[in-house]
Amino acid sequence: MSTVRRPDHRSAHRPARAAHANGLRHVLTHLITPLLMCIGMGLAYLGAFAHPAPHHLSVAVVGSGRSAQLLAQSINDKAGGDLEVRTVSDRAAAVDRLKHQDIFGAYVIPAEGAQGAKGAADAVDASGAKGAPGGAGRSGAVGASSGSGGSTTSRGSAGRDGVGGAARPGKPVPELLVATAGSDTSATVVQKVFTPIAAQQGAPLKVTDVAPTAEDDPTGQGVFFLLVAISIGSYASVAVIGGAGAVLPLRLRTALAIGTSFVVALIGTAFAGPVFHLVDHGLGGLWGMAWLYSAGVLLIGTGLHTFLKRWTTLGVMTLFVMLNFTSSGGIFRPEMQNGFFAALHSFWNGAGFVEGVRSHVYFGGYGLAGHVWTLVGWLVAGLVVIGVAALAEKRRRTAEAETAAHAVAVAAAAVAATVPEPARSGRSAGGAEPGGGHGSAHAAAALLEEREEELEEAVGV
């Protein structure tokens, strides 16, 4: 009597469970990348922007007398290293230093007398020089204003007419010189420091902007957001060229990267000029710097893809977002950041682009050569990475070809072992093999050729 075996439902479900477990493991593995991006972006952005505070922010007191020196020394003593106050002889010298970005504010003492050292110290206490940076981050918007003791200043109007508040006729008033094109937030901090000092003299503070931004970019931060747009267009293209173009030779991928950088630079220049009017002159120079920047990003990313593979996106985001945007000086200059991001500002490519555009558009090209050389250096670094990637891919292809040749030899040996040699006694006078010996040889050759083609296709030789 035969027995009927019942189907084991648990055995039937095992393959499905194994498939689900493998799929879940695959998803969890790929979730590592966005989680690392989240951690990296949080550390970078909050570390760079959460607590802005001046570190040796350079300002000046205009005057050659003892009162100017006493005021500068008093502010230095009270600032405790946050500010670096010096004296300059006259207003013209102060304007020149502002346009060279050696200082970020200059306080011109009124002609009739100056505040004594004790009064200046009290004014600095009232201004909250140590606490001003915390408010500076919140008041960097367009039209931010600060007042103390009847002194009124208006950053919104200072950039256009140079005067905040109305002074009594005939009475000299203190003047603060700033350059908002260099950094709107730094100018705001400087204004918070000197407004209460002017209030001690019972006069409103006259604010003069010696380097105003374009009319359609009142805060001067449009250059930073232009950097963001160009960066995203560049590093997102790396994923396409490295991923979808992985089957292409590296020289062709390099040509695609350079061609893409031309297009990205044109798009960025169009945004800055005719579309949003962030820049009203010098578009040719802006395009040149945009191309240098974009080409450097694309070449570095394309070369890194050879080594990083699926981690390339995380790698380029670390280089050109997390460390790049935060150190560019587009929101806060390095004098308003901690030492790490301030140090990156001196040689990172985003800082080279932002400061280069500012120098080209607003400061008469002062310091432009250094910023352009920074961008050129990153472009050269991209070419070096491409060269290293080319050597690595050549070595990899050689190794794969040797592996393929070895595999073909093994397959040929296996085929030879499975095809029996024709018996000598069975050969005809003409040397023909009975029983289709030629057919077996042809079959063996065909099988060998098919194996070779499959192996070559698999390794991409």
Phi, psi and chi 1 to 4 in degrees:
 res  aa     phi    psi   chi1   chi2   chi3   chi4
   1 MET       -  120.9 -179.3  177.4 -179.7      -
   2 SER   -85.2  148.4   62.1      -      -      -
   3 THR  -105.9  143.2   58.7      -      -      -
   4 VAL   -95.7  120.2  178.4      -      -      -
   5 ARG   -80.6  127.6 -179.8  176.2  -65.6  179.8
   6 ARG   -77.4  143.6  -65.7 -178.7  179.1  179.3
   7 PRO   -64.5  137.5   21.3  -30.9      -      -
   8 ASP   -88.5  102.3 -170.8  -11.7      -      -
   9 HIS   -65.4  -31.0  -65.4  -71.3      -      -
  10 ARG   -64.8  -38.8  -71.2  176.4  -63.5 -179.6
  11 SER   -65.6  -34.5  -61.1      -      -      -
  12 ALA   -68.2  -30.0      -      -      -      -
  13 HIS   -85.0  -15.5  -74.8  -64.5      -      -
  14 ARG   -60.0  -45.9  -76.8  172.2 -172.7  166.0
  15 PRO   -59.8  -38.4  -22.5   33.7      -      -
  16 ALA   -65.6  -41.6      -      -      -      -
  17 ARG   -65.4  -40.3  -70.7  177.6 -180.0  174.8
  18 ALA   -62.9  -40.4      -      -      -      -
  19 ALA   -63.7  -41.4      -      -      -      -
  20 HIS   -65.2  -40.7  -68.7  164.4      -      -
  21 ALA   -64.3  -41.9      -      -      -      -
  22 ASN   -64.6  -41.9  -69.4  -25.6      -      -
  23 GLY   -64.0  -41.2      -      -      -      -
  24 LEU   -65.2  -41.5 -179.2   59.9      -      -
  25 ARG   -62.2  -38.5 -169.9 -179.9  -56.2  111.4
  26 HIS   -64.8  -44.1 -177.9   72.9      -      -
  27 VAL   -65.8  -45.4  171.6      -      -      -
  28 LEU   -62.2  -37.0  -68.8  176.4      -      -
  29 THR   -63.1  -42.1  -59.1      -      -      -
  30 HIS   -75.8  -18.6  -78.8   75.5      -      -
  31 LEU   -72.5  -15.1  -82.5  175.0      -      -
  32 ILE   -59.6  -39.8  -65.9  175.0      -      -
  33 THR   -61.6  -54.7  -60.6      -      -      -
  34 PRO   -64.1  -31.0   19.4  -31.3      -      -
  35 LEU   -68.1  -39.6  -68.4  177.4      -      -
  36 LEU   -64.7  -36.3  -71.6  176.0      -      -
  37 MET   -62.8  -42.3  -71.2 -179.2 -177.9      -
  38 CYS   -60.4  -46.8  177.2      -      -      -
  39 ILE   -63.4  -45.3  -66.0  171.3      -      -
  40 GLY   -63.9  -43.1      -      -      -      -
  41 MET   -65.8  -40.0  -66.8  -71.1  -77.9      -
  42 GLY   -63.2  -46.7      -      -      -      -
  43 LEU   -62.9  -42.4  -69.8  173.7      -      -
  44 ALA   -70.3  -53.0      -      -      -      -
  45 TYR   -70.6  -44.1  -86.3   72.2      -      -
  46 LEU   -71.4  -34.7  -64.6  177.4      -      -
  47 GLY   -66.1  -31.6      -      -      -      -
  48 ALA   -90.3  -34.6      -      -      -      -
  49 PHE  -114.9  -12.2  -61.0  145.3      -      -
  50 ALA   -69.3  -38.7      -      -      -      -
  51 HIS  -130.1   72.3  -59.2  -71.2      -      -
  52 PRO   -68.4  133.8   26.0  -34.0      -      -
  53 ALA  -152.5  140.4      -      -      -      -
  54 PRO   -69.5  142.8   24.4  -32.5      -      -
  55 HIS  -129.8  101.1  -58.2  -78.5      -      -
  56 HIS    56.3   45.7  -58.2  -73.8      -      -
  57 LEU   -70.0  121.9 -177.1   66.9      -      -
  58 SER   -81.6  125.5  -64.4      -      -      -
  59 VAL  -135.9  171.8  -64.9      -      -      -
  60 ALA  -140.1  151.9      -      -      -      -
  61 VAL  -110.3  126.3  174.0      -      -      -
  62 VAL   -90.0  121.8  178.9      -      -      -
  63 GLY   153.8  153.2      -      -      -      -
  64 SER  -112.7   -3.7   56.0      -      -      -
  65 GLY   -84.6  177.3      -      -      -      -
  66 ARG   -65.7  -33.5  178.4  171.4  174.1   77.5
  67 SER   -63.0  -38.9   58.6      -      -      -
  68 ALA   -65.5  -40.3      -      -      -      -
  69 GLN   -66.9  -40.5  -65.1  176.0   -5.5      -
  70 LEU   -64.1  -40.6  -73.4  174.4      -      -
  71 LEU   -65.1  -44.1  177.6   57.2      -      -
  72 ALA   -62.8  -43.4      -      -      -      -
  73 GLN   -66.4  -38.5 -175.3   60.1   49.4      -
  74 SER   -63.6  -43.7  177.8      -      -      -
  75 ILE   -65.5  -40.5  -61.9  173.7      -      -
  76 ASN   -60.0  -44.7  -97.3  -31.3      -      -
  77 ASP   -62.9  -42.5  -67.0  -18.2      -      -
  78 LYS   -76.3  -28.3  -66.1  -63.3 -179.6 -179.9
  79 ALA   -75.1  -24.0      -      -      -      -
  80 GLY    61.9   38.4      -      -      -      -
  81 GLY    94.1  -10.7      -      -      -      -
  82 ASP   -68.7  -37.4  -69.9  -11.6      -      -
  83 LEU  -113.9  156.1  -57.9  176.2      -      -
  84 GLU  -126.2   97.4 -171.2  174.7  -76.5      -
  85 VAL   -98.2  131.0 -171.3      -      -      -
  86 ARG  -128.6  171.9   63.4 -170.5   74.1  174.1
  87 THR  -113.3  144.9   58.9      -      -      -
  88 VAL  -125.5  153.1  -65.6      -      -      -
  89 SER   -69.5  -41.4   58.1      -      -      -
  90 ASP  -147.8  174.7   52.8   39.6      -      -
  91 ARG   -65.1  -40.0 -170.6  179.8 -175.0  -81.0
  92 ALA   -61.9  -40.7      -      -      -      -
  93 ALA   -65.1  -36.7      -      -      -      -
  94 ALA   -65.9  -41.8      -      -      -      -
  95 VAL   -62.2  -41.4  170.7      -      -      -
  96 ASP   -62.9  -42.0 -176.6   67.0      -      -
  97 ARG   -68.4  -34.7  -67.9 -160.5  176.9 -169.9
  98 LEU   -64.4  -41.6  -81.6  166.8      -      -
  99 LYS   -73.1  -19.5  -69.7 -173.1  175.6 -179.0
 100 HIS   -93.0    0.5  -72.3  176.8      -      -
 101 GLN    57.8   33.3  -60.9 -169.7   73.6      -
 102 ASP   -79.2  -29.8  -65.9  -30.2      -      -
 103 ILE  -131.9  166.2   58.6  175.0      -      -
 104 PHE  -123.4    8.9  -61.2   94.9      -      -
 105 GLY  -176.1  147.6      -      -      -      -
 106 ALA  -140.2  124.5      -      -      -      -
 107 TYR   -98.5  116.7 -177.5   75.3      -      -
 108 VAL   -96.2  116.1 -176.4      -      -      -
 109 ILE   -71.1  138.4  -60.9  175.1      -      -
 110 PRO   -59.3  154.4  -10.8   16.6      -      -
 111 ALA   -62.5  -38.5      -      -      -      -
 112 GLU   -90.9   88.5   59.9  169.4   42.7      -
 113 GLY    78.6  167.2      -      -      -      -
 114 ALA  -142.8  159.1      -      -      -      -
 115 GLN   -70.0  137.2 -177.6  170.7  -69.8      -
 116 GLY   -72.3  172.4      -      -      -      -
 117 ALA   -63.4  -43.5      -      -      -      -
 118 LYS   -64.8  -42.8 -175.8  177.4 -177.4  -54.8
 119 GLY   -62.7  -37.6      -      -      -      -
 120 ALA   -64.8  -41.0      -      -      -      -
 121 ALA   -62.5  -43.5      -      -      -      -
 122 ASP   -62.3  -38.4  -66.2  -19.5      -      -
 123 ALA   -66.3  -39.3      -      -      -      -
 124 VAL   -64.9  -39.2  172.9      -      -      -
 125 ASP   -60.4  -42.8  -76.0  -23.8      -      -
 126 ALA   -66.9  -32.2      -      -      -      -
 127 SER   -73.9  -19.0   71.7      -      -      -
 128 GLY    66.6   48.6      -      -      -      -
 129 ALA   -56.8  -33.7      -      -      -      -
 130 LYS   -74.5  -28.7  -60.3  -75.5  -74.8 -176.9
 131 GLY  -100.0   -8.4      -      -      -      -
 132 ALA   -58.1  -37.9      -      -      -      -
 133 PRO   -58.7  -34.3  -26.4   34.1      -      -
 134 GLY   -61.0  -38.9      -      -      -      -
 135 GLY   -77.5  -23.8      -      -      -      -
 136 ALA   -63.2  -38.8      -      -      -      -
 137 GLY   -64.7  -26.6      -      -      -      -
 138 ARG   -89.9  -19.4  -67.0 -173.4  -65.4  -88.6
 139 SER  -110.0   20.5   61.8      -      -      -
 140 GLY   -80.8    4.1      -      -      -      -
 141 ALA   -77.7  170.9      -      -      -      -
 142 VAL   -63.1  135.1 -176.2      -      -      -
 143 GLY    77.6   14.2      -      -      -      -
 144 ALA   -61.7  137.8      -      -      -      -
 145 SER  -133.1  156.4   62.6      -      -      -
 146 SER  -143.2  145.3   59.4      -      -      -
 147 GLY  -146.1  154.6      -      -      -      -
 148 SER  -157.8  128.7  178.0      -      -      -
 149 GLY    57.6   40.7      -      -      -      -
 150 GLY    86.4   -5.1      -      -      -      -
 151 SER   -86.1  129.7  174.3      -      -      -
 152 THR  -123.3  131.1  -55.9      -      -      -
 153 THR  -131.8  149.9   60.4      -      -      -
 154 SER  -132.1  110.0  172.7      -      -      -
 155 ARG   -69.4  -28.5  -68.8  -68.0  -44.8  -76.4
 156 GLY   -63.5  -37.9      -      -      -      -
 157 SER   -95.1  -18.7   60.8      -      -      -
 158 ALA   -62.9  -34.4      -      -      -      -
 159 GLY   -68.1  -18.6      -      -      -      -
 160 ARG  -104.5  -54.0  -55.4  -59.3  160.4 -139.0
 161 ASP  -104.0   -8.6   56.9   25.6      -      -
 162 GLY    78.5    1.3      -      -      -      -
 163 VAL  -130.0  133.3  178.4      -      -      -
 164 GLY  -117.5  121.5      -      -      -      -
 165 GLY    84.2  162.1      -      -      -      -
 166 ALA  -111.5  132.8      -      -      -      -
 167 ALA   -93.3  157.7      -      -      -      -
 168 ARG   -69.9  139.4  -69.8 -167.7  -65.9  -88.6
 169 PRO   -57.2  135.8  -22.2   32.1      -      -
 170 GLY    84.3  -10.7      -      -      -      -
 171 LYS  -100.1  125.2 -179.5  178.6  179.9 -179.7
 172 PRO   -63.8  144.3  -18.1   30.5      -      -
 173 VAL  -123.6  149.7  -63.8      -      -      -
 174 PRO   -67.0  149.5   23.0  -31.6      -      -
 175 GLU  -125.9  138.0 -178.9 -176.5   17.8      -
 176 LEU  -113.6  122.3  178.8   63.5      -      -
 177 LEU   -96.3  129.6  -53.0  176.0      -      -
 178 VAL  -134.6  168.1  -64.8      -      -      -
 179 ALA  -134.2   90.3      -      -      -      -
 180 THR   -66.3  -22.8   55.2      -      -      -
 181 ALA   -64.9  -27.9      -      -      -      -
 182 GLY   -74.0  -40.7      -      -      -      -
 183 SER  -176.4  115.6  173.8      -      -      -
 184 ASP   -66.6  -39.1 -178.0   74.1      -      -
 185 THR   -68.4  -38.8   51.3      -      -      -
 186 SER   -65.4  -38.7  -64.1      -      -      -
 187 ALA   -63.4  -35.6      -      -      -      -
 188 THR   -66.1  -42.4  -60.0      -      -      -
 189 VAL   -61.4  -45.0  171.2      -      -      -
 190 VAL   -60.7  -41.2  172.0      -      -      -
 191 GLN   -64.6  -38.3 -173.3  174.5  -21.9      -
 192 LYS   -64.6  -31.2  -78.7  179.7  172.1  -69.6
 193 VAL   -72.8  -44.3  170.5      -      -      -
 194 PHE   -92.5  -16.5  -74.4  103.7      -      -
 195 THR   -60.2  -48.2  -64.7      -      -      -
 196 PRO   -65.7  -29.0  -21.4   34.8      -      -
 197 ILE   -65.0  -42.5  -65.1  175.4      -      -
 198 ALA   -64.9  -35.1      -      -      -      -
 199 ALA   -64.2  -28.7      -      -      -      -
 200 GLN   -62.5  -23.2  -68.5  -69.6  -39.3      -
 201 GLN   -93.4    4.0  -62.1  173.0  -49.3      -
 202 GLY    68.1   30.0      -      -      -      -
 203 ALA  -134.7  147.1      -      -      -      -
 204 PRO   -70.3  154.6   27.0  -34.1      -      -
 205 LEU   -90.7  124.3 -178.1   63.8      -      -
 206 LYS   -87.5  121.9  174.1 -176.0  176.4 -178.0
 207 VAL  -108.0  123.5 -179.3      -      -      -
 208 THR  -118.3  125.2  -57.4      -      -      -
 209 ASP   -96.2  109.8 -167.9   -9.8      -      -
 210 VAL   -85.7  -11.3  -59.6      -      -      -
 211 ALA  -141.8   74.7      -      -      -      -
 212 PRO   -73.4  157.2   26.8  -33.5      -      -
 213 THR   -83.6  176.7   57.6      -      -      -
 214 ALA   -62.5  151.3      -      -      -      -
 215 GLU   -59.1  -34.9 -174.1  174.4   -5.3      -
 216 ASP   -89.8    7.4  -69.3  -38.2      -      -
 217 ASP  -137.0   67.0 -176.1   23.0      -      -
 218 PRO   -63.4  -28.4   21.5  -32.5      -      -
 219 THR   -90.3  -11.7   64.8      -      -      -
 220 GLY    75.4    5.7      -      -      -      -
 221 GLN   -91.2    0.8  -66.5  177.1    3.8      -
 222 GLY   -61.7  -32.2      -      -      -      -
 223 VAL   -63.0  -38.2  176.2      -      -      -
 224 PHE   -64.6  -44.1  169.0   74.0      -      -
 225 PHE   -70.7  -26.4  -66.4  109.9      -      -
 226 LEU   -64.7  -41.0  176.5   62.0      -      -
 227 LEU   -58.0  -42.3  169.1   72.0      -      -
 228 VAL   -60.8  -46.2  173.4      -      -      -
 229 ALA   -62.7  -45.8      -      -      -      -
 230 ILE   -65.2  -38.9  -64.9  173.7      -      -
 231 SER   -63.9  -45.3  -60.7      -      -      -
 232 ILE   -64.2  -42.7  -68.0  176.5      -      -
 233 GLY   -61.0  -32.2      -      -      -      -
 234 SER   -79.3  -53.5  -59.7      -      -      -
 235 TYR   -75.9  -23.1   75.8   71.7      -      -
 236 ALA   -69.6  -33.5      -      -      -      -
 237 SER   -67.5  -27.6  -61.2      -      -      -
 238 VAL   -60.1  -41.9  167.0      -      -      -
 239 ALA   -62.4  -37.6      -      -      -      -
 240 VAL   -71.6  -47.9  176.0      -      -      -
 241 ILE   -65.6  -41.5  -65.1  172.6      -      -
 242 GLY   -75.7  -32.7      -      -      -      -
 243 GLY   -86.4  -68.3      -      -      -      -
 244 ALA   -65.6  -27.1      -      -      -      -
 245 GLY   -97.0   15.6      -      -      -      -
 246 ALA   -61.7  -27.5      -      -      -      -
 247 VAL   -78.9  -10.7  -63.3      -      -      -
 248 LEU   -84.6  152.8  -60.2  174.7      -      -
 249 PRO   -61.9  151.2  -18.0   29.0      -      -
 250 LEU   -61.4  -35.2 -176.7   58.8      -      -
 251 ARG   -63.3  -34.3   62.6  178.7  179.8  -84.1
 252 LEU   -74.3  -37.5 -173.7   52.1      -      -
 253 ARG   -64.2  -37.3  -81.4  177.4  -82.3  154.2
 254 THR   -64.4  -42.0  -58.0      -      -      -
 255 ALA   -62.6  -40.5      -      -      -      -
 256 LEU   -62.9  -40.5  -75.6  172.7      -      -
 257 ALA   -62.9  -44.8      -      -      -      -
 258 ILE   -66.0  -42.4  -65.2  175.5      -      -
 259 GLY   -62.9  -40.9      -      -      -      -
 260 THR   -63.4  -37.6  -57.6      -      -      -
 261 SER   -63.3  -34.2   66.2      -      -      -
 262 PHE   -61.5  -44.7  -84.8   94.8      -      -
 263 VAL   -67.5  -44.2  177.7      -      -      -
 264 VAL   -60.4  -42.0  169.6      -      -      -
 265 ALA   -64.0  -39.0      -      -      -      -
 266 LEU   -63.9  -42.6  -75.7  173.4      -      -
 267 ILE   -62.1  -45.1  -66.6  172.7      -      -
 268 GLY   -62.1  -40.8      -      -      -      -
 269 THR   -65.7  -38.2  -55.5      -      -      -
 270 ALA   -63.6  -41.2      -      -      -      -
 271 PHE   -62.5  -44.3  -78.0  152.0      -      -
 272 ALA   -69.3  -33.0      -      -      -      -
 273 GLY   -98.3  -93.5      -      -      -      -
 274 PRO   -67.2  -22.7   20.6  -30.7      -      -
 275 VAL   -83.3  -56.7  177.5      -      -      -
 276 PHE  -113.3   -3.7  -67.5  107.3      -      -
 277 HIS    56.1   38.7  -52.8  -71.8      -      -
 278 LEU   -72.2  -28.1  -56.0  175.9      -      -
 279 VAL  -127.5  127.6  174.3      -      -      -
 280 ASP  -103.1    1.2   51.3   13.9      -      -
 281 HIS  -161.9  166.6   65.3  -80.1      -      -
 282 GLY    71.8   32.0      -      -      -      -
 283 LEU   -67.1  -30.8  -70.7  178.1      -      -
 284 GLY   -62.7  -46.0      -      -      -      -
 285 GLY   -65.4  -37.5      -      -      -      -
 286 LEU   -62.3  -42.8 -174.9  146.0      -      -
 287 TRP   -61.9  -41.0  177.2   86.8      -      -
 288 GLY   -60.0  -44.1      -      -      -      -
 289 MET   -69.4  -36.2  -75.3 -177.7  -81.5      -
 290 ALA   -63.4  -39.1      -      -      -      -
 291 TRP   -68.2  -43.7  176.4   76.7      -      -
 292 LEU   -57.9  -44.5  -76.3  172.5      -      -
 293 TYR   -64.8  -51.0  172.6   80.9      -      -
 294 SER   -63.4  -41.8  178.6      -      -      -
 295 ALA   -63.5  -39.5      -      -      -      -
 296 GLY   -61.4  -44.7      -      -      -      -
 297 VAL   -63.1  -46.9  172.5      -      -      -
 298 LEU   -66.6  -41.1  -85.8  155.4      -      -
 299 LEU   -68.7  -43.1  -70.0  175.2      -      -
 300 ILE   -62.5  -45.7  -69.1  173.8      -      -
 301 GLY   -64.6  -41.3      -      -      -      -
 302 THR   -64.4  -40.9  -59.5      -      -      -
 303 GLY   -67.8  -40.0      -      -      -      -
 304 LEU   -66.2  -27.9  -73.2  178.1      -      -
 305 HIS   -60.4  -29.3 -170.3  -87.1      -      -
 306 THR   -59.7  -32.8  -61.7      -      -      -
 307 PHE  -101.3  -37.6  -52.6   99.5      -      -
 308 LEU   -88.5  -25.1  -59.9 -178.8      -      -
 309 LYS    54.9 -120.3  -59.2  -61.2 -178.8 -176.5
 310 ARG   -71.3  -10.3   71.0 -176.3 -175.5   90.4
 311 TRP   -90.1    4.8  -61.4  101.5      -      -
 312 THR   -61.6  -42.3  -57.2      -      -      -
 313 THR   -58.6  -45.2  -60.1      -      -      -
 314 LEU   -62.7  -40.2  178.4   61.1      -      -
 315 GLY   -63.8  -47.6      -      -      -      -
 316 VAL   -71.8  -29.8  -65.0      -      -      -
 317 MET   -68.2  -36.6  -77.0 -163.9   67.8      -
 318 THR   -63.7  -44.8  -59.6      -      -      -
 319 LEU   -72.0  -44.6  -70.5  173.6      -      -
 320 PHE  -112.4    6.2  -55.1  120.3      -      -
 321 VAL  -126.3  -65.4  176.6      -      -      -
 322 MET   -59.8  -50.2  -61.2  175.1 -167.2      -
 323 LEU   -88.8  -20.4  -60.5  178.5      -      -
 324 ASN   -85.5  -56.6 -169.7   27.0      -      -
 325 PHE   -62.2  -39.0  -65.2  169.0      -      -
 326 THR   -70.2  -25.3   50.6      -      -      -
 327 SER  -104.9    4.8   63.5      -      -      -
 328 SER   -73.9  -19.7   65.9      -      -      -
 329 GLY    81.9    9.3      -      -      -      -
 330 GLY   -73.3  -32.3      -      -      -      -
 331 ILE  -100.8  -56.7  -58.0  -62.6      -      -
 332 PHE  -123.5  134.8  -62.7  113.4      -      -
 333 ARG   -69.2  163.2  -76.7 -167.5   56.0   82.6
 334 PRO   -59.2  -26.8   17.5  -31.5      -      -
 335 GLU   -66.5  -13.0  -65.7   84.1    2.7      -
 336 MET  -106.2    8.8  -65.8  -68.8  -65.4      -
 337 GLN  -123.5  170.4  -64.2 -176.3  -61.3      -
 338 ASN   -73.0  173.1   58.9   46.5      -      -
 339 GLY   -62.3  -33.1      -      -      -      -
 340 PHE   -63.8  -54.1  175.2   73.3      -      -
 341 PHE   -72.4  -29.6  -66.9  100.8      -      -
 342 ALA   -64.7  -37.1      -      -      -      -
 343 ALA   -68.8  -40.5      -      -      -      -
 344 LEU   -61.6  -33.5  -69.3 -177.4      -      -
 345 HIS   -58.3  -27.1 -178.4   85.8      -      -
 346 SER   -73.9  -17.5   62.6      -      -      -
 347 PHE  -144.5   -0.5   65.4   91.7      -      -
 348 TRP   -76.8  153.4 -142.1 -104.6      -      -
 349 ASN   -71.6  -33.8   59.4  -17.5      -      -
 350 GLY   -62.8  -40.9      -      -      -      -
 351 ALA   -64.8  -38.3      -      -      -      -
 352 GLY   -60.5  -39.5      -      -      -      -
 353 PHE   -71.0  -50.4  176.3   76.4      -      -
 354 VAL   -61.8  -50.1  169.9      -      -      -
 355 GLU   -68.9  -32.3  -61.7  -64.2   -8.8      -
 356 GLY   -64.9  -42.8      -      -      -      -
 357 VAL   -65.4  -42.5  172.0      -      -      -
 358 ARG   -60.2  -46.0  -75.7  172.7  172.7  168.8
 359 SER   -62.5  -42.8  174.0      -      -      -
 360 HIS   -67.7  -40.3  173.6   60.2      -      -
 361 VAL   -90.3  -38.4  176.5      -      -      -
 362 TYR  -113.6  -22.0  -62.2  122.9      -      -
 363 PHE  -120.2   27.0  -66.8   98.9      -      -
 364 GLY    64.1   24.0      -      -      -      -
 365 GLY    81.6    7.6      -      -      -      -
 366 TYR   -67.2  125.5 -179.5   80.1      -      -
 367 GLY    77.5    4.4      -      -      -      -
 368 LEU   -63.8  -39.8  176.9   60.9      -      -
 369 ALA   -57.9  -42.2      -      -      -      -
 370 GLY   -62.1  -40.5      -      -      -      -
 371 HIS   -69.9  -38.1  -56.8  -50.6      -      -
 372 VAL   -64.7  -40.7  170.9      -      -      -
 373 TRP   -63.8  -32.4  -82.8  114.5      -      -
 374 THR   -61.0  -45.8  -62.5      -      -      -
 375 LEU   -65.6  -39.6  -64.0  174.8      -      -
 376 VAL   -62.7  -39.4  170.9      -      -      -
 377 GLY   -60.4  -40.6      -      -      -      -
 378 TRP   -69.9  -34.2  -79.5   80.5      -      -
 379 LEU   -64.4  -43.0  177.3   63.5      -      -
 380 VAL   -62.9  -40.2  171.6      -      -      -
 381 ALA   -59.7  -38.3      -      -      -      -
 382 GLY   -63.4  -41.7      -      -      -      -
 383 LEU   -64.4  -37.3  -67.1  173.1      -      -
 384 VAL   -64.7  -43.8  170.6      -      -      -
 385 VAL   -62.2  -39.7  174.1      -      -      -
 386 ILE   -61.8  -43.0  -71.7  -69.4      -      -
 387 GLY   -61.8  -43.6      -      -      -      -
 388 VAL   -64.4  -40.8  174.0      -      -      -
 389 ALA   -63.3  -37.5      -      -      -      -
 390 ALA   -63.1  -42.5      -      -      -      -
 391 LEU   -64.5  -41.2  -67.5  175.6      -      -
 392 ALA   -64.9  -41.5      -      -      -      -
 393 GLU   -69.4  -35.1  -69.0 -169.6    6.1      -
 394 LYS   -64.7  -43.6 -178.5  179.2  179.6 -179.8
 395 ARG   -63.7  -38.6 -171.9  177.7  -61.9  112.9
 396 ARG   -66.1  -42.0 -174.1 -178.8  -57.7  167.6
 397 ARG   -63.8  -39.3  -74.7 -165.2  -58.0  -90.1
 398 THR   -62.4  -44.0  -58.2      -      -      -
 399 ALA   -64.2  -40.6      -      -      -      -
 400 GLU   -67.2  -37.1  -70.2  171.9  -13.2      -
 401 ALA   -65.4  -40.6      -      -      -      -
 402 GLU   -64.5  -39.7  -68.2  175.2   -7.1      -
 403 THR   -63.5  -41.9  -58.6      -      -      -
 404 ALA   -64.8  -42.0      -      -      -      -
 405 ALA   -63.5  -39.8      -      -      -      -
 406 HIS   -64.7  -41.8  177.9   70.4      -      -
 407 ALA   -65.3  -38.1      -      -      -      -
 408 VAL   -64.1  -41.7  169.2      -      -      -
 409 ALA   -62.7  -41.0      -      -      -      -
 410 VAL   -64.2  -42.0  171.0      -      -      -
 411 ALA   -64.2  -39.5      -      -      -      -
 412 ALA   -63.9  -40.3      -      -      -      -
 413 ALA   -64.4  -39.0      -      -      -      -
 414 ALA   -65.8  -41.0      -      -      -      -
 415 VAL   -64.6  -42.4  170.3      -      -      -
 416 ALA   -62.0  -34.6      -      -      -      -
 417 ALA   -72.7  -27.3      -      -      -      -
 418 THR   -89.4  -10.9   57.4      -      -      -
 419 VAL  -103.6  110.2  178.1      -      -      -
 420 PRO   -69.4  142.3   25.3  -33.2      -      -
 421 GLU   -73.1  142.3  -70.2 -169.3   16.7      -
 422 PRO   -66.6  140.3   24.2  -33.1      -      -
 423 ALA   -65.6  136.4      -      -      -      -
 424 ARG   -60.3  -37.9  -68.6  178.4 -178.1  -87.4
 425 SER   -67.3  -18.8   58.8      -      -      -
 426 GLY   -90.4   -1.6      -      -      -      -
 427 ARG   -77.0  145.7  -69.7 -174.9  179.0 -179.7
 428 SER   -82.9  174.1   60.9      -      -      -
 429 ALA   -61.1  -33.5      -      -      -      -
 430 GLY   -82.3    1.1      -      -      -      -
 431 GLY    87.3    4.3      -      -      -      -
 432 ALA   -76.7  145.7      -      -      -      -
 433 GLU   -89.9  129.3  -62.5  179.2    8.1      -
 434 PRO   -73.5  161.2   28.1  -35.3      -      -
 435 GLY    69.6   22.7      -      -      -      -
 436 GLY    79.9   36.8      -      -      -      -
 437 GLY   -59.6  -40.4      -      -      -      -
 438 HIS   -61.8  -36.9  -75.6  -64.1      -      -
 439 GLY   -64.1  -39.0      -      -      -      -
 440 SER   -66.1  -39.7  -61.5      -      -      -
 441 ALA   -64.0  -43.2      -      -      -      -
 442 HIS   -62.6  -40.0  -74.1  -54.8      -      -
 443 ALA   -63.8  -41.6      -      -      -      -
 444 ALA   -63.0  -43.1      -      -      -      -
 445 ALA   -63.6  -40.7      -      -      -      -
 446 ALA   -64.7  -41.7      -      -      -      -
 447 LEU   -64.3  -42.0  177.8   60.0      -      -
 448 LEU   -61.7  -43.2  178.6   60.5      -      -
 449 GLU   -65.2  -39.5 -176.2  178.2   -4.6      -
 450 GLU   -65.3  -42.4 -178.0  179.8   -6.9      -
 451 ARG   -61.3  -42.1  -69.1  -78.3  179.9   86.6
 452 GLU   -63.2  -42.5 -174.9  176.4   -2.7      -
 453 GLU   -64.9  -40.5  -70.9  176.3   -6.4      -
 454 GLU   -63.2  -43.2  -71.1  176.1   -5.1      -
 455 LEU   -65.5  -42.0  -72.9  169.4      -      -
 456 GLU   -64.1  -38.7  -70.3  178.7   -9.5      -
 457 GLU   -67.6  -35.9 -176.9  178.0   -3.2      -
 458 ALA   -68.0  -39.1      -      -      -      -
 459 VAL   -93.4   -6.6  -59.6      -      -      -
 460 GLY    77.0   24.5      -      -      -      -
 461 VAL   -76.1      -  178.0      -      -      -
